[in-house]
Amino acid sequence: MTPGDEPRRCARCGAASSESGARFCAHCGSELAPEPPPDPFGDVAARFRAARARPELADWLAEVPVVPELAGKTSTSLLALAGLALVGLLLAAVFLQLCAPLAFLPLALVVFGSYALATGMRRDSRAPLESELLLVRELRTRLQVGARHAPDLARQEVVLERADGSRLELESVPSARTGLKVGALGVAHRKGPRLIAFRALT
């Protein structure tokens, strides 16, 4: 029995009211609390049970999604590191001829940029791939600098719900957004705080 099917009980005498829409208790005449609104996502518990019974679910949970944002990211980051180091050395050589103390400025920028890139690479490589059955509860879009004229720069966040009611708030990579729809139940793949793929079941 779902919470919406539970009969309302009188707060004064505890009697159950079986009549839908009744405003007063049939036993003591006290006013009854209003009926709770229906869940816009339907019987969520029943949807999770039905999804777990689907034979393809195990395969979908075990698959490793192909994510364009992650494919080749290591080699791209290494090339960026090499390019950053080359530019830094060239600038340092130029500044060394003009003003020796300023030669340390581009070198410091190279060190900072290399640290930022290396930190991102280490975070992506260490974060495990986690897959589970989740319900899409909410989608949020946060505009970043320049996102008004470049939609790809907009940051999209998604609120996902487990069968036990606990929720996750993740940032969605662009390629995962096509499968996201409020109320959809499906297999979510995530790495750390990012949703990298979503495959809807219902």
C-alpha positions in Angstrom: 0.0 0.0 0.0 1.4 3.4 -1.0 1.2 6.5 1.2 -1.6 7.9 -1.1 -3.7 4.7 -0.5 -3.5 5.0 3.3 -6.8 6.0 4.9 -6.8 9.3 6.7 -7.2 9.1 10.4 -9.0 11.5 12.7 -6.5 13.4 14.9 -9.0 13.4 17.8 -10.4 9.9 17.9 -8.1 8.0 15.6 -10.8 6.6 13.5 -10.0 5.8 9.8 -11.9 7.6 7.1 -12.6 5.5 4.1 -14.6 8.1 2.2 -12.5 10.0 -0.3 -12.9 13.8 0.0 -14.5 13.7 3.4 -14.0 16.8 5.5 -15.3 15.6 8.8 -14.8 12.4 10.9 -17.9 10.1 10.6 -17.4 9.0 14.3 -16.8 12.2 16.2 -17.5 15.0 13.7 -14.0 16.6 14.0 -12.5 18.2 10.9 -10.1 15.9 9.1 -6.7 17.0 7.8 -6.6 17.7 4.0 -5.6 14.8 1.7 -1.9 14.9 0.7 -1.3 15.9 -2.9 -0.3 13.0 -5.2 3.3 12.5 -6.1 3.9 14.0 -9.6 6.3 11.1 -10.3 3.7 8.5 -9.6 4.3 5.5 -7.3 8.1 5.8 -7.2 8.6 2.7 -5.1 6.6 0.6 -7.6 8.6 2.1 -10.5 11.9 1.1 -8.8 10.6 -2.4 -8.2 9.5 -2.8 -11.8 12.8 -1.4 -13.1 14.8 -3.9 -11.0 12.8 -6.7 -12.5 13.9 -5.8 -16.0 16.4 -8.4 -17.4 18.5 -5.8 -19.2 19.2 -3.8 -16.0 22.2 -5.9 -14.9 23.9 -5.4 -18.3 23.2 -1.7 -18.2 24.7 -1.3 -14.8 27.8 -3.3 -15.8 28.5 -1.4 -19.0 31.2 1.2 -19.3 29.8 4.3 -21.2 31.8 6.0 -23.9 32.1 9.7 -22.8 33.4 12.2 -25.4 34.5 14.6 -22.6 36.7 11.9 -21.1 37.9 10.2 -24.3 41.5 11.1 -25.0 41.5 13.6 -22.1 44.9 12.3 -20.8 46.7 12.8 -24.1 45.1 16.2 -24.6 46.2 17.3 -21.1 49.7 16.1 -21.7 49.9 18.1 -24.9 48.6 21.1 -23.0 51.2 20.7 -20.4 53.9 20.5 -23.1 52.6 23.5 -24.9 52.3 25.5 -21.6 55.9 24.6 -20.7 57.2 25.6 -24.2 55.4 29.0 -24.1 56.6 29.6 -20.6 60.2 29.0 -21.6 60.0 31.2 -24.6 58.5 34.0 -22.6 61.1 33.6 -19.9 63.9 33.8 -22.5 62.4 37.1 -23.9 61.9 38.6 -20.4 65.5 37.5 -19.5 66.8 39.8 -22.3 64.6 42.7 -21.3 64.5 42.5 -17.5 65.9 39.5 -15.7 63.7 39.6 -12.6 60.6 39.5 -14.7 61.7 36.2 -16.2 60.4 34.4 -13.2 56.8 35.6 -13.9 56.1 33.3 -16.9 57.9 30.4 -15.1 55.6 30.9 -12.1 52.6 30.8 -14.4 53.8 27.6 -16.0 54.2 26.0 -12.6 50.7 27.1 -11.6 49.1 25.9 -14.8 50.9 22.6 -14.7 49.8 22.0 -11.2 46.1 22.7 -12.1 46.2 20.4 -15.1 48.0 17.6 -13.2 45.4 17.9 -10.3 42.5 17.6 -12.8 44.2 14.5 -14.4 44.8 12.9 -11.1 41.2 13.5 -9.9 39.7 12.0 -13.1 42.0 9.0 -13.0 41.3 8.2 -9.3 37.6 8.7 -9.3 35.9 5.3 -9.6 33.0 4.7 -12.0 29.8 4.2 -10.1 26.6 3.0 -11.7 23.2 2.8 -10.0 19.4 3.0 -10.6 18.3 6.6 -10.0 15.3 8.9 -10.6 15.8 12.3 -12.1 14.1 14.7 -9.6 15.3 18.1 -10.8 17.4 19.8 -13.5 19.2 23.1 -12.8 21.2 25.3 -15.2 23.7 27.8 -13.9 25.0 30.4 -16.3 28.7 31.0 -16.3 30.7 33.9 -17.8 29.9 34.0 -21.5 27.2 31.3 -21.3 24.5 33.8 -22.5 26.1 33.7 -25.9 27.6 30.2 -25.7 25.1 27.7 -24.3 27.9 25.0 -24.0 29.4 27.1 -21.2 26.2 26.8 -19.1 26.7 24.4 -16.2 23.9 21.9 -15.7 23.3 20.2 -12.4 20.9 17.3 -11.8 19.3 16.1 -8.6 18.9 12.3 -8.5 17.0 10.2 -6.1 17.6 6.6 -4.9 14.9 4.1 -4.0 15.3 4.9 -0.3 14.6 8.6 -0.9 18.2 9.8 -0.4 19.4 12.3 -3.1 22.5 13.2 -5.0 23.4 16.5 -6.6 25.8 16.1 -9.5 27.1 18.2 -12.3 26.2 16.8 -15.7 28.7 16.7 -18.6 27.2 18.0 -21.9 27.0 14.5 -23.5 24.8 13.2 -20.7 22.2 15.9 -21.0 20.3 14.4 -23.9 19.1 11.5 -21.8 18.0 13.6 -18.8 14.4 14.3 -18.3 12.6 15.2 -15.0 10.8 12.1 -13.8 12.9 9.7 -15.8 14.1 6.5 -14.1 17.3 4.9 -15.4 20.9 3.9 -14.9 23.2 6.8 -13.9 27.0 6.5 -14.4 29.1 8.9 -12.4 32.7 9.7 -11.6 33.1 11.7 -8.5 30.8 14.7 -8.4 30.0 14.4 -12.2 27.2 12.6 -14.0 28.9 11.2 -17.1 26.0 9.2 -18.7 22.4 8.4 -18.1 20.3 5.7 -19.8 16.5 6.0 -19.1 14.5 2.9 -18.4 11.1 4.5 -17.9 
